[in-house]
Amino acid sequence: MKFTINKVLLWSSKTDYLRQIEFEPNKVNLLTGTNDRGKTAILEIISYCLLSEKVDIPQEVINENVSWYGINITINRNTYTIARAKLGTAGETSFEIYLSKIGEIPNKPTNNSKKREVLSILDDEFNLKFAKFDFEGEKADLIKNVSYRSLLILNVLTDNVITHRDDYLDFGAFKQDKNEKEKRTKENFDVAFNLAIGAEDPSNVILRKRIEKLEKLKNTNETKRNEFEKILYSISKDAKNFGIIDDTIVGFDDNYKAVKNLMQKFNNDKLSTDLVQFEDLKTQELILTRQIKSLKRYKRDFDKYNELNEKDVDSIQAIDYVYNNFSEVIETPIVLEFIENLETEYKNIKKQILDSPFEAPDVSQEINELQEQLSDIQKELEQFPLFNWNFENEVGKYIHIGRLKERFMKNEEYKAKEKFDLNIAAFEKEIAELEPYIQSKHIDKTLTKSKIETLIQKQIDNSNALEEYKNYKASFDLADKIIRLRKSQFKYFPGVGSSSNYLFLHLSFFLGLHEFFLEPREAETAFVAPFLIIDQFSRPFAKEATQEQRITKFQKAMKLLTGFIEYLNLRHEDEFQFIILDNARQDMIEKWNLPHIHFVEDFRNDNALITKEMMKK
C-alpha cells in the first residue's frame, strides 16, 4: 500500500490566504519550533480531515483564523484533497466536507460531499475488504464498526504514550466518534489488527459473535429459570402456610404441578360466581346473627326492667309502715305533717306503677325462628371449600389466592421448566455445531507472533541504544500490543530504566509492525498506511544526565528512522513517510548529514502555523 501526506492546508477566515505546509514522500519530515506555535495542531488537523469527530484544535489563534482545514494525500495511485469546515465555537465538528478525487486544491472549498462517501472511498483504498464482509447473511457488529480509522492508531506516536511502560498505542487519537468509549475503540482496533496481520478470519469474527450471543441467551434463560424456581418456591411456601396445598410436597416438579393445578382450579369466572353467592350467604348470616342478638338483648332488658319496678315498690313500703304504726305517738306537728306527705306521695307512686303495667311481646318464638334460618344458612356455607386462613372475611381469602395467581402468571412465558430446558438445549446444540467450524478455520497465531517479534528485535538491534539489554529478546504481547524484554523463555524483565529506553522500545514496536505490514504475504489482508507521525520526539532525552548523552541518544533515534527508510528503499522498494513534530533545532540536525531528511518548517520567531498573512483583515 502507498500512502503519502502531501500537504496540510488551512484557508484563512479573514483573508484569501491559503496556508500550505508541504511534506515529502519517503522522508523523515521534520517540523520544528518552540512551544505554542501550532506544531501539535498539525496532528489534530490531519486527524480531523481523516474524519475524526473528536479533535483538540485550539479555538484561540488557530480555529478563529481558519475557515477550512484540509489535507492533500496520495493513496496508491490516486490523489485526493479532503477538507472540512472549521470547528464550531464550542469545538463541535462540521458536517461540511469538500472532496476532490483528483487532488484539486480550490481557492475556497465548498460543501460537495458527505462523510459516508469519504469513508467508503478510503476503506476501498485501504483494501479493507473485511469491512464489507458478510458471512451467511450476517455481519458482526464489530466488523460493522471497523474502518480504515480503526488502524490509524498505528500511525501516531503521541506524547501521551511515547515513554509509557505499559501503553504503546494512544486509543484517544483518531477517534471516529466523539462519544466512542476508549474500550470500544480498543475493541474495534483489536478486531481490525488481528484481521490485518492475518491472525483472524472474518467469518470467525462473525461466528464468535454469534456464539457470544447464543451464550448470552443461554445464560439469560438459565437466570430466568432460576428466578422462576425461586418465585415458584415462594408461592408454594405461601400456599402451604395457609393450607392451600399439601405441605409435604417437595421438589420443583411436584411443587410446580401443585401450584399450577391450584391456579387452574380457581379460574376467574368460577371465583366471581362463587364469591357473589358466598358473600350473599355470609351477609345473611351476619344479619340473622345480629337480629337474634338484638331480640335476646331486648328480652333480657325488659325482664330487668320489671325486676327493678318490684324493687322500687318494696323500697317505699317503709313510709307506709311508719305512718300506720307511729303516726299516733308523734306529737310534733311538723314531723307528723312530713310523714303524712310522704304517705301521700307513696300512694301516688304505687298507684302509677300498678295502674300502668307494661307487657312485653313474646319474642322467644321469633328468636327460635331466626335461629332455624341461621342454621340453614350455615349449612349452605359449609358446602364451600374453605381453608384455615386467618382473614377478616372470605373476600380476603380469594384476594390472596388471586395475588398468588398473579405472581404465577407474570412468568407465564417461562413458567414451564421444560421450556427453559428446551431453549437452553437448543442454544447449546447450535453452539456445539458452530464451534467445530471455527476450529476448522483456526489460524495459528504463533508464526505471526514470531515473525513480528523478529522484526521488532531487528529494530532494537539497529538502534544500538539498549546496550545493557543486548542479551534480552523482545517478546510481543499480542493481546496488549506491547513489548516485554525477556532473558530466557520464561523470565520477563520488568522494566528498562530511563524514558529514552522506552522511546526506543516504542520506535522498535512501530517500525517492526510497519515492516510486517509492508511485506508481501500469500493471503490478501488489510493494510496499515505506511506513515508515522511522532509528536515531541526529543522530549524523552531531556532527562539524560548530560547534554552530550541527550544529543547522542537523539541522534541514534533519528538514524533509526532514516535507516528504516533506507532499508525499505533497498530491500522492498517500498516507501515510508515520517512526520516529526519537535522542539529540536534544525541546525543541530543538519550537522549530522543524515539521508532522507526533509526540513519542513521551523516555527520560531515570526513563523508559526497561523501566519500574519492569515490574520490580516
C-alpha positions as CSV (number, residue, x, y, z in Angstrom):
1,M,0.0,0.0,0.0
2,K,1.2,3.5,-0.8
3,F,0.2,6.5,1.4
4,T,1.7,10.0,1.5
5,I,0.5,13.1,3.2
6,N,1.5,15.8,0.6
7,K,0.1,18.9,2.2
8,V,-1.7,20.3,5.2
9,L,-4.0,23.1,4.2
10,L,-5.5,26.0,6.1
11,W,-7.8,28.5,4.4
12,S,-7.9,31.8,6.3
13,S,-11.3,33.1,7.5
14,K,-10.1,36.7,7.4
15,T,-8.2,36.9,4.1
16,D,-7.9,34.9,0.8
17,Y,-4.7,33.4,2.0
18,L,-4.2,29.7,1.8
19,R,-1.6,28.3,4.2
20,Q,0.2,25.2,2.8
21,I,2.6,23.0,4.8
22,E,4.3,20.6,2.4
23,F,5.7,17.1,3.2
24,E,7.7,14.8,1.0
25,P,7.2,11.1,0.5
26,N,9.8,8.6,1.6
27,K,11.4,11.1,4.0
28,V,11.7,12.0,7.7
29,N,9.8,15.2,7.5
30,L,11.0,17.4,10.4
31,L,8.7,20.3,11.5
32,T,10.4,22.0,14.4
33,G,9.8,25.1,16.6
34,T,9.2,26.5,20.0
35,N,6.2,25.8,22.1
36,D,2.7,27.3,21.4
37,R,3.4,27.8,17.7
38,G,0.9,25.1,16.5
39,K,3.1,22.1,15.8
40,T,0.9,19.6,17.7
41,A,-2.2,21.1,15.9
42,I,-0.8,19.6,12.7
43,L,-1.6,16.1,14.0
44,E,-5.1,17.2,15.1
45,I,-5.8,18.7,11.6
46,I,-4.7,15.5,9.9
47,S,-7.0,13.5,12.2
48,Y,-9.9,15.9,11.6
49,C,-9.6,15.7,7.8
50,L,-9.5,11.9,8.1
51,L,-12.9,12.3,9.6
52,S,-12.3,12.2,13.3
53,E,-15.1,13.5,15.4
54,K,-13.0,14.3,18.5
55,V,-10.2,16.7,17.9
56,D,-8.4,19.3,20.0
57,I,-7.7,22.2,17.8
58,P,-7.2,25.3,19.9
59,Q,-10.1,27.8,19.4
60,E,-7.9,30.9,20.0
61,V,-5.4,31.9,17.4
62,I,-5.9,28.8,15.2
63,N,-9.6,28.0,14.8
64,E,-10.7,31.6,15.0
65,N,-8.5,32.5,12.0
66,V,-9.4,29.4,9.8
67,S,-12.4,28.8,7.7
68,W,-11.5,25.3,6.3
69,Y,-8.9,22.7,7.2
70,G,-7.6,20.3,4.6
71,I,-5.1,17.6,3.5
72,N,-3.8,16.6,0.2
73,I,-2.9,12.9,0.2
74,T,-1.8,10.2,-2.3
75,I,-3.1,6.7,-1.7
76,N,-1.9,4.0,-4.0
77,R,-2.2,5.7,-7.5
78,N,-4.8,8.3,-6.5
79,T,-4.5,11.8,-5.1
80,Y,-7.3,13.3,-3.0
81,T,-8.0,16.6,-1.3
82,I,-10.2,16.3,1.7
83,A,-11.3,19.4,3.6
84,R,-13.6,20.2,6.4
85,A,-15.1,23.4,7.6
86,K,-13.8,24.9,10.8
87,L,-14.9,23.8,14.3
88,G,-17.8,25.5,16.0
89,T,-17.3,27.9,18.8
90,A,-17.9,25.0,21.3
91,G,-15.5,22.7,19.5
92,E,-18.2,20.8,17.6
93,T,-17.1,19.2,14.3
94,S,-18.6,20.3,11.0
95,F,-20.7,18.3,8.6
96,E,-19.4,20.4,5.7
97,I,-16.9,18.3,3.6
98,Y,-15.1,19.1,0.4
99,L,-13.7,16.2,-1.6
100,S,-11.6,16.2,-4.8
101,K,-10.9,12.8,-6.3
102,I,-8.2,14.2,-8.4
103,G,-6.4,16.2,-5.7
104,E,-7.6,19.6,-6.8
105,I,-6.9,22.3,-4.2
106,P,-9.6,25.1,-4.6
107,N,-9.2,28.7,-3.7
108,K,-12.1,28.3,-1.3
109,P,-13.6,24.9,-0.5
110,T,-17.4,24.2,-0.9
111,N,-19.5,21.6,0.7
112,N,-19.7,19.0,-2.0
113,S,-19.5,15.6,-0.3
114,K,-20.8,13.5,2.7
115,K,-18.9,11.7,5.4
116,R,-20.1,8.3,4.3
117,E,-18.8,8.9,0.7
118,V,-15.3,9.7,2.0
119,L,-15.4,6.7,4.4
120,S,-16.3,4.4,1.6
121,I,-13.5,5.7,-0.7
122,L,-10.8,5.4,2.0
123,D,-12.0,2.0,3.1
124,D,-11.6,0.8,-0.5
125,E,-8.2,2.4,-0.8
126,F,-7.0,0.8,2.4
127,N,-8.1,-2.5,1.0
128,L,-10.4,-3.2,4.0
129,K,-12.4,-5.9,2.2
130,F,-13.4,-7.4,5.5
131,A,-15.2,-4.2,6.4
132,K,-17.8,-5.3,3.8
133,F,-17.6,-9.0,4.6
134,D,-20.8,-10.8,5.0
135,F,-21.0,-14.4,6.3
136,E,-24.2,-16.3,5.6
137,G,-26.2,-13.2,5.5
138,E,-24.9,-12.0,8.8
139,K,-22.4,-9.3,9.7
140,A,-20.9,-9.0,13.2
141,D,-21.3,-5.6,14.9
142,L,-17.6,-5.5,15.5
143,I,-16.9,-5.7,11.7
144,K,-19.6,-3.1,11.1
145,N,-17.7,-0.7,13.3
146,V,-14.3,-1.4,11.8
147,S,-12.9,1.0,9.2
148,Y,-9.6,2.4,8.0
149,R,-9.7,4.7,11.0
150,S,-9.6,1.6,13.4
151,L,-6.0,1.1,12.2
152,L,-4.8,4.7,12.2
153,I,-3.8,4.3,15.8
154,L,-0.7,2.6,14.4
155,N,0.2,5.8,12.5
156,V,0.7,8.0,15.5
157,L,3.1,8.1,18.5
158,T,1.9,10.9,20.8
159,D,3.5,12.4,23.8
160,N,0.8,10.7,25.9
161,V,2.4,7.3,25.4
162,I,5.8,7.9,23.9
163,T,7.6,6.8,27.1
164,H,4.9,4.9,28.8
165,R,5.8,1.5,30.1
166,D,2.5,-0.3,29.5
167,D,0.8,1.7,26.8
168,Y,2.2,1.8,23.3
169,L,-1.0,2.9,21.5
170,D,-2.9,6.1,22.1
171,F,-6.5,5.0,21.8
172,G,-7.6,8.6,22.3
173,A,-6.2,9.6,19.0
174,F,-8.0,9.4,15.7
175,K,-11.4,8.8,17.2
176,Q,-14.1,8.4,14.6
177,D,-17.0,9.0,17.1
178,K,-16.8,11.8,19.7
179,N,-19.0,9.6,22.0
180,E,-16.9,6.5,21.4
181,K,-15.5,5.0,24.6
182,E,-11.8,4.0,24.7
183,K,-12.8,0.4,25.5
184,R,-14.9,0.3,22.2
185,T,-12.1,1.9,20.3
186,K,-9.7,-0.7,21.5
187,E,-12.2,-3.5,20.8
188,N,-12.5,-2.3,17.2
189,F,-8.8,-2.0,16.9
190,D,-8.1,-5.5,18.2
191,V,-10.5,-7.0,15.6
192,A,-9.0,-4.9,12.7
193,F,-5.5,-5.6,13.8
194,N,-6.0,-9.4,14.0
195,L,-7.6,-9.4,10.6
196,A,-4.9,-7.2,9.2
197,I,-2.0,-9.4,10.3
198,G,-3.8,-12.5,9.1
199,A,-4.3,-13.8,12.6
200,E,-8.0,-13.9,12.2
201,D,-10.6,-14.8,9.6
202,P,-13.7,-12.5,9.1
203,S,-16.1,-15.4,9.2
204,N,-14.6,-16.5,12.5
205,V,-15.3,-13.0,13.9
206,I,-18.9,-13.3,13.0
207,L,-19.1,-16.9,14.2
208,R,-17.6,-15.9,17.6
209,K,-20.0,-13.0,17.8
210,R,-22.9,-15.4,17.1
211,I,-21.7,-17.8,19.7
212,E,-21.3,-15.0,22.1
213,K,-25.0,-14.0,21.5
214,L,-26.1,-17.6,22.0
215,E,-24.1,-17.9,25.2
216,K,-25.8,-14.7,26.5
217,L,-29.3,-16.1,25.5
218,K,-28.4,-19.4,27.2
219,N,-27.3,-17.6,30.3
220,T,-30.4,-15.4,30.3
221,N,-32.6,-18.5,30.1
222,E,-30.7,-20.1,32.9
223,T,-31.0,-17.0,35.0
224,K,-34.8,-16.7,34.3
225,R,-35.2,-20.4,35.1
226,N,-33.5,-19.9,38.4
227,E,-35.6,-16.8,39.1
228,F,-38.8,-18.6,38.3
229,E,-37.8,-21.5,40.5
230,K,-37.4,-19.0,43.4
231,I,-40.8,-17.4,42.6
232,L,-42.4,-20.8,42.4
233,Y,-41.0,-22.0,45.8
234,S,-42.1,-18.7,47.3
235,I,-45.7,-19.1,46.0
236,S,-45.7,-22.8,47.1
237,K,-44.4,-21.9,50.6
238,D,-47.1,-19.2,50.9
239,A,-49.8,-21.6,49.8
240,K,-48.6,-24.2,52.2
241,N,-48.6,-21.8,55.1
242,F,-52.3,-21.1,54.6
243,G,-53.3,-24.7,53.9
244,I,-54.0,-24.3,50.2
245,I,-51.7,-27.2,49.1
246,D,-50.2,-30.1,50.8
247,D,-47.2,-29.0,52.9
248,T,-45.5,-32.4,52.4
249,I,-44.8,-31.7,48.7
250,V,-41.1,-31.3,47.8
251,G,-39.1,-30.8,44.7
252,F,-39.6,-28.4,41.8
253,D,-41.7,-30.6,39.6
254,D,-44.2,-31.6,42.3
255,N,-44.5,-28.1,43.6
256,Y,-45.0,-26.7,40.1
257,K,-47.7,-29.2,39.4
258,A,-49.5,-28.5,42.7
259,V,-49.4,-24.7,42.2
260,K,-50.4,-25.0,38.6
261,N,-53.4,-27.2,39.5
262,L,-54.4,-24.6,42.1
263,M,-54.3,-21.8,39.6
264,Q,-56.4,-23.8,37.1
265,K,-58.9,-24.8,39.8
266,F,-59.5,-21.2,40.9
267,N,-60.4,-19.7,37.5
268,N,-61.6,-16.2,37.4
269,D,-65.2,-16.8,36.3
270,K,-65.9,-19.5,38.8
271,L,-64.3,-17.4,41.5
272,S,-66.5,-14.5,40.6
273,T,-69.8,-16.6,40.8
274,D,-68.8,-18.4,43.9
275,L,-67.7,-15.2,45.6
276,V,-71.0,-13.4,45.0
277,Q,-73.0,-16.4,46.3
278,F,-70.7,-16.9,49.2
279,E,-70.7,-13.3,50.2
280,D,-74.5,-13.2,50.0
281,L,-74.8,-16.1,52.4
282,K,-72.3,-14.5,54.7
283,T,-74.3,-11.3,54.7
284,Q,-77.5,-13.2,55.5
285,E,-75.6,-15.0,58.3
286,L,-74.4,-11.7,59.7
287,I,-77.9,-10.1,59.6
288,L,-79.6,-13.1,61.3
289,T,-77.0,-13.2,63.9
290,R,-77.4,-9.5,64.7
291,Q,-81.3,-9.9,64.8
292,I,-81.1,-12.8,67.2
293,K,-78.7,-10.9,69.4
294,S,-80.9,-7.8,69.4
295,L,-84.1,-9.8,70.3
296,K,-82.3,-11.6,73.1
297,R,-80.9,-8.3,74.4
298,Y,-84.4,-6.8,74.3
299,K,-86.0,-9.7,76.3
300,R,-83.2,-9.5,78.8
301,D,-83.5,-5.8,79.3
302,F,-87.4,-6.0,79.8
303,D,-87.0,-8.7,82.4
304,K,-84.5,-6.4,84.2
305,Y,-87.0,-3.5,84.0
306,N,-89.8,-5.5,85.7
307,E,-87.3,-6.6,88.4
308,L,-86.4,-3.0,89.1
309,N,-90.0,-1.9,89.4
310,E,-90.7,-4.5,92.0
311,K,-87.7,-3.4,94.0
312,D,-88.9,0.2,93.7
313,V,-92.3,-0.7,95.3
314,D,-90.6,-2.6,98.1
315,S,-88.2,0.3,98.8
316,I,-91.0,2.8,99.5
317,Q,-93.1,0.5,101.7
318,A,-91.1,1.7,104.7
319,I,-93.1,5.0,104.6
320,D,-96.4,3.2,104.8
321,Y,-95.2,1.2,107.8
322,V,-94.1,4.3,109.7
323,Y,-97.3,6.1,109.0
324,N,-99.5,3.2,110.1
325,N,-97.6,2.3,113.3
326,F,-96.1,5.6,114.6
327,S,-98.4,8.5,113.5
328,E,-100.4,8.4,116.8
329,V,-97.4,8.7,119.0
330,I,-95.8,11.5,117.0
331,E,-96.8,14.7,118.8
332,T,-94.7,17.2,116.8
333,P,-97.0,18.8,114.2
334,I,-94.2,19.4,111.7
335,V,-92.9,15.8,111.7
336,L,-96.4,14.5,111.5
337,E,-97.1,16.7,108.5
338,F,-93.9,15.4,106.8
339,I,-94.9,11.8,107.3
340,E,-98.4,12.4,106.0
341,N,-96.9,14.0,102.9
342,L,-94.6,11.0,102.4
343,E,-97.6,8.7,102.8
344,T,-99.5,10.6,100.1
345,E,-96.5,10.5,97.7
346,Y,-96.0,6.8,98.3
347,K,-99.7,6.0,97.4
348,N,-99.4,8.1,94.2
349,I,-96.2,6.3,93.1
350,K,-97.6,2.9,93.9
351,K,-100.8,3.7,92.1
352,Q,-98.8,4.8,89.0
353,I,-96.7,1.6,89.0
354,L,-99.7,-0.6,89.5
355,D,-102.1,1.3,87.2
356,S,-99.7,1.3,84.1
357,P,-98.3,-2.2,83.7
358,F,-96.1,-2.8,80.5
359,E,-96.5,-6.2,79.0
360,A,-93.6,-7.1,76.6
361,P,-94.3,-9.0,73.4
362,D,-93.2,-12.6,73.5
363,V,-90.0,-12.7,71.3
364,S,-89.0,-16.3,72.2
365,Q,-90.8,-17.7,69.2
366,E,-89.3,-15.2,66.9
367,I,-85.8,-16.0,68.2
368,N,-86.4,-19.6,67.6
369,E,-87.4,-19.0,64.0
370,L,-84.4,-16.8,63.3
371,Q,-82.1,-19.4,64.8
372,E,-83.6,-22.0,62.5
373,Q,-82.9,-19.8,59.5
374,L,-79.3,-19.2,60.7
375,S,-78.7,-22.9,60.9
376,D,-79.9,-23.4,57.3
377,I,-77.6,-20.6,56.1
378,Q,-74.6,-22.1,57.9
379,K,-75.3,-25.5,56.4
380,E,-75.1,-23.9,52.9
381,L,-71.8,-22.1,53.8
382,E,-70.3,-25.5,54.7
383,Q,-70.7,-26.6,51.1
384,F,-67.9,-24.1,50.0
385,P,-64.2,-25.1,50.1
386,L,-63.0,-23.0,53.0
387,F,-59.4,-23.0,54.3
388,N,-57.9,-22.4,57.7
389,W,-56.9,-18.8,56.9
390,N,-56.9,-16.1,59.4
391,F,-58.6,-13.4,57.3
392,E,-61.2,-10.9,58.3
393,N,-63.6,-12.2,55.7
394,E,-63.8,-14.7,52.8
395,V,-63.1,-11.9,50.3
396,G,-59.7,-11.6,51.7
397,K,-59.1,-15.3,51.1
398,Y,-60.0,-15.1,47.5
399,I,-58.0,-11.9,47.1
400,H,-54.9,-13.7,48.5
401,I,-55.3,-16.6,46.1
402,G,-55.7,-14.1,43.3
403,R,-52.4,-12.5,44.2
404,L,-50.7,-15.8,44.2
405,K,-52.1,-16.5,40.7
406,E,-51.0,-13.1,39.5
407,R,-47.4,-13.8,40.7
408,F,-47.5,-17.1,38.9
409,M,-48.9,-15.7,35.7
410,K,-46.4,-12.9,35.5
411,N,-43.9,-15.6,34.5
412,E,-46.3,-17.3,32.1
413,E,-43.8,-17.1,29.2
414,Y,-41.3,-19.0,31.1
415,K,-43.5,-20.8,33.6
416,A,-42.8,-24.3,32.2
417,K,-39.5,-25.6,33.3
418,E,-39.5,-27.7,30.2
419,K,-39.5,-24.6,28.0
420,F,-36.4,-23.3,29.8
421,D,-34.6,-26.6,29.3
422,L,-35.7,-26.8,25.7
423,N,-34.3,-23.3,25.0
424,I,-31.1,-24.0,26.8
425,A,-30.7,-27.3,25.0
426,A,-31.3,-25.6,21.6
427,F,-28.7,-22.9,22.3
428,E,-26.2,-25.5,23.4
429,K,-26.8,-27.5,20.3
430,E,-26.2,-24.5,18.0
431,I,-23.1,-23.5,19.9
432,A,-21.8,-27.1,19.5
433,E,-22.5,-27.0,15.8
434,L,-20.7,-23.7,15.3
435,E,-17.5,-24.3,17.4
436,P,-16.1,-27.1,15.1
437,Y,-16.5,-24.7,12.1
438,I,-14.4,-22.1,13.9
439,Q,-11.8,-24.7,14.7
440,S,-11.7,-25.8,11.1
441,K,-10.8,-22.3,10.1
442,H,-8.4,-21.8,13.0
443,I,-5.3,-19.7,12.2
444,D,-2.1,-20.4,14.1
445,K,-1.0,-17.1,15.5
446,T,2.3,-18.5,16.7
447,L,4.1,-18.0,13.4
448,T,2.7,-14.5,13.0
449,K,3.7,-13.5,16.5
450,S,7.2,-15.0,16.0
451,K,7.6,-13.0,12.7
452,I,6.6,-9.7,14.4
453,E,9.0,-10.4,17.3
454,T,11.8,-11.0,14.8
455,L,11.2,-7.7,13.1
456,I,10.9,-5.7,16.3
457,Q,14.1,-7.3,17.6
458,K,15.8,-6.2,14.4
459,Q,14.9,-2.6,15.1
460,I,16.1,-2.9,18.7
461,D,19.4,-4.1,17.5
462,N,19.6,-1.4,14.8
463,S,19.0,1.3,17.3
464,N,22.2,0.4,19.2
465,A,20.7,2.2,22.2
466,L,19.9,-0.6,24.6
467,E,23.4,-1.9,25.2
468,E,22.7,-3.1,28.7
469,Y,19.9,-5.3,27.5
470,K,21.7,-6.8,24.5
471,N,21.2,-10.3,25.9
472,Y,17.4,-9.8,26.1
473,K,15.0,-10.6,23.4
474,A,11.7,-8.8,22.5
475,S,8.5,-10.6,23.3
476,F,5.4,-9.2,21.6
477,D,2.2,-9.3,23.7
478,L,-0.4,-9.9,21.0
479,A,-3.3,-9.2,23.4
480,D,-2.0,-5.9,24.9
481,K,0.1,-4.8,21.9
482,I,3.2,-4.1,23.9
483,I,6.8,-5.3,24.1
484,R,8.4,-7.1,27.0
485,L,12.1,-8.0,27.2
486,R,13.0,-11.5,28.3
487,K,16.3,-13.1,29.0
488,S,15.0,-16.6,28.8
489,Q,11.9,-18.3,27.6
490,F,10.1,-17.9,31.0
491,K,11.5,-14.8,32.6
492,Y,10.4,-11.3,31.6
493,F,12.4,-8.2,32.5
494,P,10.0,-5.8,34.4
495,G,11.4,-2.5,33.1
496,V,14.1,-0.9,31.0
497,G,15.0,2.1,33.1
498,S,15.1,5.6,31.6
499,S,12.3,7.2,29.5
500,S,14.6,7.3,26.5
501,N,14.9,3.5,26.6
502,Y,11.2,3.2,26.5
503,L,11.2,5.6,23.5
504,F,13.4,3.1,21.6
505,L,11.1,0.2,22.5
506,H,8.2,2.2,21.2
507,L,10.0,3.0,18.0
508,S,11.1,-0.6,17.5
509,F,7.5,-1.7,18.1
510,F,6.1,0.7,15.5
511,L,8.8,0.1,12.9
512,G,8.7,-3.7,13.3
513,L,4.9,-3.7,12.8
514,H,5.0,-1.4,9.8
515,E,7.7,-3.6,8.1
516,F,5.5,-6.6,8.8
517,F,2.6,-4.9,7.0
518,L,4.8,-3.9,4.1
519,E,6.0,-7.5,3.5
520,P,4.1,-9.4,0.8
521,R,2.0,-12.3,2.1
522,E,0.1,-15.0,0.4
523,A,-3.2,-14.0,2.0
524,E,-4.5,-10.7,0.8
525,T,-5.2,-8.8,4.0
526,A,-6.0,-5.3,5.1
527,F,-3.1,-2.8,5.1
528,V,-1.9,-0.2,7.5
529,A,-0.9,3.1,5.9
530,P,2.9,3.4,5.7
531,F,3.4,6.6,7.6
532,L,4.1,7.6,11.2
533,I,3.5,10.9,13.0
534,I,5.6,11.4,16.1
535,D,4.9,14.3,18.5
536,Q,7.5,15.6,21.0
537,F,10.2,13.3,19.6
538,S,13.1,14.6,21.6
539,R,11.3,15.1,24.9
540,P,12.3,11.6,26.4
541,F,16.0,12.6,26.1
542,A,15.7,15.7,28.3
543,K,16.2,13.5,31.4
544,E,19.6,12.2,30.3
545,A,22.4,13.1,32.7
546,T,24.5,15.3,30.3
547,Q,23.9,17.4,27.1
548,E,26.2,15.0,25.2
549,Q,24.1,12.0,26.2
550,R,20.9,13.8,25.2
551,I,22.4,14.6,21.8
552,T,23.8,11.1,21.3
553,K,20.5,9.4,22.1
554,F,18.6,11.8,19.9
555,Q,21.0,11.2,17.0
556,K,20.6,7.4,17.4
557,A,16.8,7.8,17.3
558,M,17.0,9.9,14.1
559,K,19.4,7.4,12.5
560,L,16.9,4.6,13.3
561,L,14.2,6.4,11.3
562,T,16.4,7.3,8.3
563,G,17.9,3.8,8.4
564,F,14.4,2.3,8.2
565,I,13.6,4.3,5.1
566,E,16.9,3.3,3.6
567,Y,16.3,-0.3,4.3
568,L,12.8,-0.3,2.8
569,N,14.0,1.5,-0.4
570,L,16.8,-1.1,-1.0
571,R,15.0,-4.2,0.2
572,H,11.4,-3.9,-0.6
573,E,11.3,-0.9,-2.9
574,D,8.6,0.4,-0.6
575,E,8.1,4.0,0.6
576,F,7.5,5.2,4.1
577,Q,6.9,8.7,5.5
578,F,7.7,10.1,8.9
579,I,6.3,13.4,10.2
580,I,8.2,14.6,13.3
581,L,6.8,17.4,15.4
582,D,9.6,18.6,17.8
583,N,11.3,21.4,19.6
584,A,14.8,20.5,18.4
585,R,16.8,23.0,16.4
586,Q,17.3,22.3,12.7
587,D,20.8,23.5,12.6
588,M,21.9,20.8,15.0
589,I,20.3,18.0,13.0
590,E,21.7,19.4,9.7
591,K,25.3,18.8,11.1
592,W,24.6,15.1,11.2
593,N,24.2,14.9,7.5
594,L,21.6,12.2,7.7
595,P,19.9,11.0,4.5
596,H,16.2,11.1,3.8
597,I,15.6,14.2,5.9
598,H,13.2,17.0,4.8
599,F,13.1,20.1,6.9
600,V,9.5,21.2,6.6
601,E,9.5,24.5,8.5
602,D,10.8,26.0,11.7
603,F,8.1,27.6,13.8
604,R,10.3,30.2,15.5
605,N,10.5,34.0,15.6
606,D,7.7,35.3,13.3
607,N,6.8,31.9,11.8
608,A,4.0,29.7,13.1
609,L,1.1,27.6,11.9
610,I,-1.1,30.7,11.8
611,T,1.0,33.4,9.9
612,K,0.4,37.1,9.8
613,E,-1.0,36.8,6.3
614,M,-3.9,34.8,7.7
615,M,-4.7,37.3,10.4
616,K,-4.8,40.5,8.3
617,K,-8.3,41.9,8.0
